[in-house]
Amino acid sequence: MKAGLLFASIALGCLAQAGLGLQGAQHPHQPASSAAGAQPTETTQPGSVAALTRFAAAGDPIAQNNLGFYYAVGKGVPQSYQEALKWLTAAASKGFAPAEVNLAVFYEKGWAGKVDLERAMRWYRAAADQGNATAQCKLGNLYHYAHGMPRDEAAATAWYRKAAEQGNAAAQNNLGAMYQHGIGVTRDYAQALDWYRKAAAQGLAEAESNVGVIYEDGLGVEKDYAKAVALYRDAALHGASRAQFNLATMYASGRGVPLDYVTAYMWFSRAASAGDSLAARNLKNLSTVMTPRQKEQAQERLAGGEDASLSTTAPHSLFDAEMMSRR
């Protein structure tokens, strides 16, 4: 399956932080520009929920956003989407971009009662027009996946570019994919590699896997299986299921590494556990050509949580299942 797949999980793909897909809390006395999108930490949290509530009730949009965030995740207060919605709406109505993003997430996910993509789009656009990179990346996703609007690849690319130029790693990766496949732009492998590398440098494992695809396929560069394997391995160890699948195919076909079914089995297993259906199918096919000892080794290493490395037994017979790395 050929594709430098876009990293576009709708809830989290454009956010640098983990969690529900919300932009985190900020200190009421810090400028919004310096704290936008920060995780709640000891240095950014207000002193108490009571104090935060007083600031919010007085009309402070940062406090209102923070209080909405706390209600959304149940931090220091009983979890309540309705209370979260109330405070986020108050902050967003004042034009506070992080609250606009959070409110858009609410409508996109249906936490406000039902999914409302039209409202989500409106709030993302309001934040994006203020230069919020998260909102710009999210708009790119919505246009690319035609969520709530007709598909518009030129618009998707334009929004990804705006966010990418501000350093949003997911947008950089997605813009790279647009260049790799010529979606919304003229195909340009050099540009694709450049944007993938920028995203990978920020620690985005999916982007590192995409750099591996560039080298495995020789897209605008000399084909280099060994380099592709190294990139896939690093991304796989950081949890990228697509990289885990791709690394498994390299071990199963002996490209860039010695042929090793045990290691291939381990990586297919990890990708399948993350929900990759093609990995599950290849895992089943691979098991039919493995020796009993190889299967035993693979299960022992999986149970022990070992990182993949070369097994001590040679492959038994040729595995001729589909060995195309996933793009």
C-alpha angles and dihedrals in degrees: 000000000000117000141113085223118220116247094229113141097163097221100043111008098099098037122090091210133068125237134070096339094265129130106247136241126291134195112266091229097049120092111256092234093061097046104033112138095003122152115246105261137160090270097048102039120098116245095255142352088244091057091044090052091052091052090047094048089051089059103259105154094205091053090045091052091047093049090048089051092051092050090048093055098029095242111163090338135062109278109258127162090192093057090043090052092050095054096039090051090051092052095042091050087062091057096254102158100209089053090049089055092047092048090050089053089053092055094041093052096039094241088135089065102281139017110273110178093174091061091041090054092048094053094043089051092050091054093041091054087057090055099259104160095203091056091046091053091046090053088052089054093048093050093044095048094036093235108169094345141049114286110266114177094180090056091045091053092047093053093044089052093052091051094041092053087056090054102259102158097206091050091048090053093046092048088051089054091050090054093044093055100030093242111159090345138053110278109262119168093189091057090045092054092046093054093042090053092050090053093044090051087061091055100261102152094197090059091051088053089052090053085054090055090053091055096040092054097034094235104179090332135072110279109258117177094179092056091046090053092050091051093045091049094052092047091045092053087054091056104261104150093199089056090048089055093046092048090051091054091052092053092043092052099034096239113151090350136050113277106271122167095183093059091042089053091052094052094043087052092053093048091047090050087057090057102266104150095191089054089053090052093048090047090056092047093047093052090061092065099039122100119241089251092053091051090049091050092049093050092047092052093045091050090049092050092235122171112245117269135150115302123229097236127073121241113271104214141348116292105210101174120124106301101178110131113237117253 
